[in-house]
Amino acid sequence: QIRLAESGGGLVQPGGSLRLSCAGSGFTLDRYGLGWFRQAPGKEREGISCISNRHGTYYADFAKGRFTISRDAAKNTVYLHLNSLKPEDTGVYYCNTAGRAFPWGQGTQVTVSA
């Protein structure tokens, strides 16, 4: 059974940083590209970044220069490093394949507030 478990969120001040983790089970990370998504209150879920099984990366415009995606196949885990956080980055962060093919995890809450 495929499962995704996100963690690492929290409350941070504007300009702060967080490292999010997405631990996968029931599949081998080496065979899949995974990405990060987020959903702000009252808004649709949007894509942030993805990384292929060959380490190619993609970033949405709002994430370029501030967020960095990485993966550790040995741990079956994908990370998202968030830097220079802004209040508009507040939301629940999720991971999934680029095509959103896996069951969604519970997500991890990121709140950026002074």
Secondary structure as GFF3:
##gff-version 3
##sequence-region A 1 114
A	DSSP	beta_strand	3	7	.	.	.	ID=ss1
A	DSSP	beta_strand	10	12	.	.	.	ID=ss2
A	DSSP	beta_strand	18	25	.	.	.	ID=ss3
A	DSSP	three_ten_helix	29	31	.	.	.	ID=ss4
A	DSSP	beta_strand	34	39	.	.	.	ID=ss5
A	DSSP	beta_strand	46	51	.	.	.	ID=ss6
A	DSSP	beta_strand	57	59	.	.	.	ID=ss7
A	DSSP	three_ten_helix	61	63	.	.	.	ID=ss8
A	DSSP	beta_strand	67	72	.	.	.	ID=ss9
A	DSSP	three_ten_helix	73	75	.	.	.	ID=ss10
A	DSSP	beta_strand	77	82	.	.	.	ID=ss11
A	DSSP	three_ten_helix	87	89	.	.	.	ID=ss12
A	DSSP	beta_strand	91	97	.	.	.	ID=ss13
A	DSSP	beta_strand	108	112	.	.	.	ID=ss14
###
